Amino acid sequence: MRDSQSDNPQASIALIGGSGLYQMEGLTDVEEYKVVTPFGDPSDGVIIGTLEGVRVAFVATIYPALQASRLEPVDAIRHD
């Protein structure tokens, strides 16, 4: 897994979803990047690949959603 802070990955489109999305047929030149966010770590790395000639990023967000679901609603909204 590459570090997104030392590399400069770029994509034209980003999709938020589950980890199965980036295993789709036709996705090539796949690279995985580790990202750090103020909202918590994603459940998986950010996957960047080429689909039909377009650079696409896939972000899995399950872990932060689970983390927020355990908070009181007001605390989840206020959470930095």
Secondary structure, DSSP 8 states (H G I E B T S, - for coil): -EETTTS----SEEEE--GGGGG-TTEEEEEEEE---TT---SS-EEEEEETTEEEEEE--HHHHHHHHTS-HHHHHH--
